[in-house]
Amino acid sequence: MTPGTIAIIVLILAAIGYVLGRRRALQAAKREGVKLHSLPGYYGESVALFTAVPALFLMAAWLFLQPIVIESSISAKIPDSVVPEGGAKSLVMVDVRRISDGLGLILAQGDVSESELVDMRADLTNVRSRLAEVGVALGSDVAPAVFEAAKSYREFDSIASSVRNVAVIVVALAFAFWAWSRITPKMRARNITETFIKALLMGSSLVAILTTVGIVASLLFESLQFFQLYPASEFYFSTVWNPQFRGGSDFGFLPLLWGTLYVSFVALLVAVPIGLMIAIYLAEYSGRALRSFAKPAIEVLAGIPTIVYGLFALITVGPFLRDWIAQPLGLGTSSASVMTAGLVMGIMLIPFISSLSDDIINAVPQAMRDGSYGLGATQSETIKQVILPAALPGIVGAFLLAASRAIGETMIVVMGAGAAARLDLNPFEAMTTVTVKIVSQLTGDTEFASPETLVAFALGLTLFVFTLGLNVLALYIVRKYREQYE
């Protein structure tokens, strides 16, 4: 049974536990002629919670640990003779997992039995062709040791999954019976249920924190491995980016940083004035009917997938800029350029800035407007000299959040700016960003022991620190603004 099926079974047992727990509480109160401490539903909820939560927690922990334990056990049994020269066992384990999945598909078709699967080891060429029939492609012939490791992997995984299923159901039933058997009229079921739910809510609140810690830990661990293979000084201060998976690579961060900042600058140059003017018009000049239509229409831009913006940049904006501006002026011949990606990204950022700025301008107290009008100022003078200075901290926070969004964008840059890592001032030349190179270094069959792959984690950690700083700065400014005008 799949984990989803087991989860459904556990939830069904929890529902049954709720009904039985509520019924037992009512029967006990009637039999003893006393009142229940809590409402009947709390008794049922206590049984349901004790049934579902420990079992689901066990299943989640098992699903996390099972692949780690199995891969560690199988990897230790793989001989060094089948490891490619200059490679790592992680590459062999990729083939082991693929073959294991393929053998499972072959058995599921019913053409081969378990006993016949053992005989397939004698003709590994046939094994490769059979795997190809079920959609499992291998780059080389199957070594006998790899085939045996794949069989062991599938067997261990099958046994562990079966034990997991039984253990989860047994835990659910055991806790359900224990919770059901301890129900009495004097039992403080409401306190138990509320404490349980409070603990669940507390655990849920820790998810974001633990996720952030996990992201930072994974990036930091892999980045430290990279810096052991490649000097950090050369990474951060070199101007050459030339990764070669056969060795002799140059990992200069400066061209990627320049491309990231250049594209983001062009995007903000487009989005900031347009978004701010839209916000001022909607907040101060437009009527209620126009505002109720225009604001949702502008915010629709925020819901468009970035791949659609990328196609727009590739098919429409890029050729237009090349044919009508870059080529006539002799500035370039490529449709992929910083200007292409920056313009389209700026269009994408307009609703972020306009919506946030509009809310911030509307939050300025009406008394400040009335005081300005009472002193004889016009509406334009009031906006320039009163409203915008008062809303400036919040507007700056909106700009910084938009900048953080621009720095982390990938698809628009891939399709609009190209993939050339260079230091150039010409906005009509192709350049690239940090996010694009992270994707390219992790695309295809990768070996997580080489600097050519590990550099993606160093890039990710650097980008994470940079954008985190922008977000913290933006939140600090916005919080300071809110404290002033709430």
KESEMI-402312 format. One line per 8 residues: number of its first residue (from 1); their letters; for each residue x, y, z of C-alpha. Coordinates in pm, whole numbers, plus 50000, padded with zeros to 5 digits. Last residue first. Example, Ala and Ser with C-alpha at 12.3 -4.5 7.8 and 13.67 -1.06 7.14 Angstrom:
# KESEMI-402312
2 = sa = 51367:49894:50714 | 51230:49550:50780 $
//
This chain:
# KESEMI-402312
486 = eyqerykr = 49873:55308:51333 | 50083:55578:51170 | 50429:55567:51328 | 50439:55201:51423 | 50336:55115:51067 | 50625:55311:50921 | 50880:55145:51148 | 50739:54808:51050 $
478 = viylalvn = 50764:54896:50680 | 51127:55007:50716 | 51225:54696:50912 | 51040:54471:50669 | 51224:54625:50375 | 51564:54592:50544 | 51493:54231:50638 | 51381:54157:50283 $
470 = lgltfvfl = 51689:54319:50130 | 51920:54130:50366 | 51744:53804:50288 | 51789:53878:49917 | 52166:53907:49956 | 52206:53615:50197 | 52000:53389:49971 | 52192:53500:49661 $
462 = tlglafav = 52521:53411:49828 | 52386:53076:49947 | 52245:52996:49602 | 52571:53082:49426 | 52764:52863:49670 | 52505:52589:49616 | 52541:52612:49236 | 52920:52593:49277 $
454 = ltepsafe = 52873:52239:49408 | 52795:52115:49057 | 53110:52230:48876 | 53306:52185:49200 | 53258:51807:49173 | 53125:51581:49450 | 52756:51623:49378 | 52788:51455:49041 $
446 = tdgtlqsv = 52523:51577:48801 | 52319:51403:48534 | 52126:51685:48367 | 52070:52039:48493 | 52223:52147:48824 | 52485:52384:48680 | 52233:52532:48435 | 51975:52607:48705 $
438 = ikvtvttm = 52223:52779:48936 | 52359:52964:48634 | 52018:53112:48558 | 51968:53218:48920 | 52298:53406:48933 | 52224:53615:48628 | 52304:53621:48258 | 52407:53859:47985 $
430 = aefpnldl = 52315:53916:47620 | 52402:54260:47482 | 52146:54537:47430 | 52212:54694:47771 | 52572:54775:47671 | 52764:54824:47997 | 52948:54492:47984 | 53091:54242:48232 $
422 = raaagagm = 53013:53900:48089 | 52841:53572:48168 | 52646:53482:47854 | 52324:53288:47921 | 52055:53484:47740 | 51861:53788:47861 | 51503:53713:47759 | 51441:53340:47780 $
414 = vvimtegi = 51663:53256:48077 | 51611:53599:48234 | 51232:53569:48224 | 51253:53218:48367 | 51483:53300:48660 | 51367:53577:48895 | 51540:53598:49234 | 51690:53944:49185 $
406 = arsaallf = 51358:54083:49062 | 51163:53964:49367 | 51422:54117:49601 | 51398:54442:49407 | 51018:54434:49443 | 51055:54391:49820 | 51300:54683:49824 | 51062:54907:49630 $
398 = agvigpla = 50772:54820:49862 | 50989:54907:50165 | 51075:55239:50002 | 50701:55304:49962 | 50643:55225:50329 | 50915:55465:50441 | 50793:55734:50194 | 50428:55741:50302 $
390 = aplivqki = 50458:56063:50503 | 50689:56223:50247 | 50449:56117:49968 | 50136:56248:50144 | 50258:56589:50259 | 50474:56782:50010 | 50411:56609:49678 | 50054:56487:49737 $
382 = tesqtagl = 49944:56808:49913 | 50101:57022:49640 | 49907:56830:49374 | 49582:56860:49570 | 49633:57233:49615 | 49759:57384:49938 | 49553:57653:50113 | 49643:57586:50476 $
374 = gysgdrma = 49313:57402:50522 | 49401:57175:50229 | 49718:57070:50407 | 49533:57011:50735 | 49268:56808:50556 | 49531:56589:50392 | 49709:56526:50723 | 49375:56454:50892 $
366 = qpvaniid = 49304:56186:50632 | 49570:55971:50794 | 49819:55806:50552 | 49699:55446:50513 | 49570:55515:50161 | 49926:55595:50054 | 50049:55264:50197 | 49774:55061:50030 $
358 = dslssifp = 49848:55225:49695 | 50221:55172:49739 | 50171:54800:49799 | 49939:54762:49498 | 50145:54977:49262 | 50480:54822:49356 | 50379:54459:49326 | 50148:54531:49030 $
350 = ilmigmvl = 50437:54687:48832 | 50682:54402:48897 | 50582:54192:48594 | 50611:54493:48364 | 50959:54554:48503 | 51048:54193:48435 | 50949:54244:48072 | 51157:54558:48040 $
342 = gatmvsas = 51458:54413:48224 | 51463:54088:48026 | 51464:54269:47692 | 51702:54543:47809 | 51953:54293:47941 | 51960:54121:47604 | 51832:53827:47403 | 51717:53958:47063 $
334 = stglglpq = 52079:53963:46952 | 52228:54194:46690 | 52381:54465:46903 | 52435:54836:46961 | 52471:54949:46600 | 52201:55215:46632 | 51982:55060:46363 | 52055:54710:46504 $
326 = aiwdrlfp = 51973:54784:46869 | 51662:55002:46830 | 51400:54884:46581 | 51508:54532:46484 | 51669:54423:46814 | 51419:54593:47044 | 51124:54446:46853 | 51285:54098:46829 $
318 = gvtilafl = 51332:54090:47209 | 50991:54232:47304 | 50775:53996:47099 | 50886:53632:47080 | 51145:53591:47356 | 51016:53854:47598 | 50655:53737:47563 | 50772:53377:47604 $
310 = gyvitpig = 50950:53477:47924 | 50643:53660:48052 | 50449:53338:47994 | 50718:53144:48182 | 50674:53390:48469 | 50318:53272:48524 | 50058:53554:48513 | 49907:53617:48857 $
302 = alveiapk = 50093:53942:48924 | 49963:54089:48598 | 49607:54036:48725 | 49691:54302:48985 | 49646:54570:48720 | 49291:54457:48641 | 49208:54428:49012 | 49319:54791:49063 $
294 = afsrlarg = 49152:54930:48750 | 48795:54810:48805 | 48723:54916:49164 | 48940:55224:49107 | 48735:55336:48807 | 48409:55305:49001 | 48546:55476:49314 | 48682:55773:49125 $
286 = syealyia = 49049:55817:49045 | 49260:56106:49173 | 49418:56031:49511 | 49464:55657:49567 | 49430:55527:49211 | 49639:55809:49064 | 49911:55790:49328 | 49934:55410:49299 $
278 = imlgipva = 49955:55420:48919 | 50227:55686:48944 | 50421:55466:49186 | 50391:55158:48965 | 50503:55348:48655 | 50794:55517:48832 | 50912:55199:49009 | 50844:54935:48741 $
270 = vllavfsv = 51059:55052:48451 | 51372:55160:48636 | 51311:54866:48867 | 51341:54626:48575 | 51648:54804:48439 | 51813:54784:48781 | 51719:54417:48821 | 51877:54332:48485 $
262 = yltgwllp = 52195:54518:48579 | 52210:54379:48932 | 52182:54018:48816 | 52420:54067:48522 | 52680:54231:48748 | 52649:53957:49008 | 52692:53691:48740 | 52998:53866:48599 $
254 = lfgfdsgg = 53141:53909:48954 | 53107:53545:49066 | 53409:53409:48880 | 53406:53031:48872 | 53686:52926:48636 | 53703:52559:48546 | 54015:52363:48450 | 53840:52026:48475 $
246 = rfqpnwvt = 53633:51806:48246 | 53303:51960:48359 | 53425:52297:48240 | 53284:52605:48410 | 53392:52937:48254 | 53300:53246:48456 | 53583:53498:48451 | 53585:53822:48655 $
238 = sfyfesap = 53733:53674:48973 | 53663:53842:49307 | 53404:53623:49480 | 53510:53282:49350 | 53883:53356:49350 | 53871:53463:49715 | 53653:53165:49808 | 53918:52922:49686 $
230 = ylqffqls = 53781:52614:49502 | 53775:52257:49636 | 53729:52335:50006 | 53508:52625:49901 | 53276:52378:49727 | 53243:52156:50034 | 53164:52464:50243 | 52895:52554:49991 $
222 = efllsavi = 52738:52208:50022 | 52706:52241:50399 | 52593:52605:50387 | 52322:52546:50128 | 52181:52247:50317 | 52199:52428:50652 | 52042:52749:50516 | 51752:52561:50360 $
214 = gvttliav = 51699:52346:50670 | 51704:52650:50901 | 51452:52825:50677 | 51230:52517:50677 | 51263:52487:51054 | 51146:52847:51098 | 50858:52809:50853 | 50748:52481:51010 $
206 = lssgmlla = 50775:52611:51367 | 50427:52766:51356 | 50286:52427:51261 | 50445:52272:51568 | 50288:52539:51787 | 49952:52476:51626 | 49989:52104:51686 | 50086:52166:52049 $
198 = kiftetin = 49783:52391:52093 | 49566:52119:51940 | 49692:51864:52190 | 49650:52104:52480 | 49298:52184:52361 | 49210:51817:52335 | 49352:51726:52674 | 49185:52022:52846 $
190 = rarmkpti = 48851:51942:52683 | 48878:51576:52779 | 48917:51645:53149 | 48819:51291:53250 | 48551:51290:53519 | 48300:51105:53301 | 48561:50837:53221 | 48757:50766:52902 $
182 = rswawfaf = 49078:50567:52966 | 48984:50278:52739 | 48929:50497:52429 | 49269:50666:52453 | 49446:50332:52497 | 49244:50166:52220 | 49316:50450:51977 | 49682:50458:52076 $
174 = alavviva = 49717:50089:51998 | 49511:50106:51677 | 49713:50396:51534 | 50043:50240:51640 | 49944:49907:51481 | 49841:50084:51158 | 50170:50275:51138 | 50380:49968:51222 $
166 = vnrvssai = 50207:49751:50961 | 50257:50007:50686 | 50617:50070:50787 | 50698:49699:50795 | 50561:49666:50441 | 50757:49969:50322 | 51077:49839:50482 | 51033:49500:50313 $
158 = sdferysk = 50971:49657:49972 | 51262:49900:50008 | 51495:49623:50118 | 51391:49406:49821 | 51418:49691:49571 | 51762:49793:49698 | 51880:49434:49701 | 51775:49391:49339 $
150 = aaefvapa = 51944:49720:49247 | 52263:49616:49427 | 52261:49287:49238 | 52225:49473:48907 | 52504:49715:49004 | 52734:49424:49090 | 52656:49254:48759 | 52736:49573:48563 $
142 = vdsglavg = 52453:49710:48351 | 52575:49850:48020 | 52597:50225:47984 | 52383:50542:47977 | 52072:50380:48113 | 51716:50453:48002 | 51418:50341:48212 | 51098:50380:48009 $
134 = vealrsrv = 50940:50037:48053 | 51082:49904:47726 | 51424:50053:47808 | 51436:49838:48121 | 51373:49529:47910 | 51656:49630:47674 | 51895:49680:47966 | 51801:49349:48124 $
126 = ntldarmd = 51851:49170:47794 | 52205:49304:47785 | 52242:49180:48142 | 52198:48820:48035 | 52298:48596:48327 | 52144:48839:48580 | 51804:48776:48423 | 51794:48438:48602 $
118 = vlesesvd = 51712:48607:48934 | 51418:48789:48776 | 51280:48456:48660 | 51230:48356:49024 | 51050:48683:49104 | 50820:48641:48806 | 50845:48814:48469 | 50564:48906:48228 $
110 = gqalilgl = 50334:49027:48508 | 50351:49395:48410 | 50412:49484:48776 | 50729:49274:48773 | 50871:49483:48488 | 50770:49806:48666 | 50944:49696:48987 | 51253:49602:48788 $
102 = gdsirrvd = 51251:49951:48637 | 51233:50119:48978 | 51529:49913:49097 | 51719:49983:48776 | 51668:50357:48821 | 51764:50345:49189 | 52082:50151:49116 | 52166:50381:48824 $
94 = vmvlskag = 52149:50686:49055 | 52345:50487:49317 | 52631:50453:49068 | 52648:50832:49037 | 52647:50870:49416 | 52932:50620:49431 | 53162:50890:49300 | 53343:50972:48980 $
86 = gepvvsdp = 53708:51023:48883 | 53716:50680:48725 | 53366:50539:48720 | 53266:50328:49026 | 53217:49963:48929 | 53555:49852:49071 | 53492:50033:49400 | 53256:49757:49507 $
78 = ikasisse = 52897:49846:49600 | 52809:49699:49941 | 52848:50024:50138 | 52618:50200:49891 | 52343:49948:49963 | 52340:50016:50338 | 52366:50394:50304 | 52098:50394:50036 $
70 = ivipqlfl = 51865:50189:50257 | 51915:50405:50566 | 51870:50736:50383 | 51571:50613:50183 | 51393:50494:50502 | 51465:50800:50719 | 51224:51053:50568 | 50941:50811:50494 $
62 = waamlfla = 50979:50665:50844 | 50961:51009:51008 | 50646:51092:50813 | 50489:50753:50893 | 50566:50787:51263 | 50413:51136:51271 | 50105:51004:51094 | 50065:50728:51351 $
54 = pvatflav = 50127:50957:51650 | 49876:51218:51518 | 49592:50996:51396 | 49478:50777:51684 | 49562:51008:51974 | 49382:51288:51790 | 49073:51078:51718 | 49051:50955:52078 $
46 = segyygpl = 49076:51310:52215 | 48826:51434:51957 | 48569:51178:52068 | 48601:51286:52428 | 48581:51652:52323 | 48261:51584:52131 | 48083:51470:52444 | 48116:51818:52602 $
38 = shlkvger = 48346:51823:52900 | 48330:51719:53267 | 48047:51479:53191 | 47757:51480:53433 | 47686:51190:53664 | 47440:50898:53671 | 47709:50630:53658 | 47554:50443:53366 $
30 = kaaqlarr = 47440:50756:53185 | 47781:50921:53220 | 47959:50605:53106 | 47728:50566:52806 | 47781:50926:52695 | 48159:50897:52728 | 48167:50565:52543 | 47959:50706:52257 $
22 = rglvygia = 48193:51006:52214 | 48497:50778:52213 | 48339:50535:51966 | 48244:50809:51720 | 48581:50983:51742 | 48769:50654:51719 | 48581:50571:51398 | 48692:50905:51253 $
14 = alilviia = 49049:50838:51367 | 49040:50493:51209 | 48926:50654:50883 | 49211:50904:50911 | 49459:50620:50963 | 49322:50435:50660 | 49353:50751:50447 | 49714:50795:50559 $
6 = itgptm = 49788:50432:50474 | 49646:50483:50124 | 49857:50793:50073 | 50169:50613:50196 | 50115:50351:49924 | 50000:50000:50000 $
//
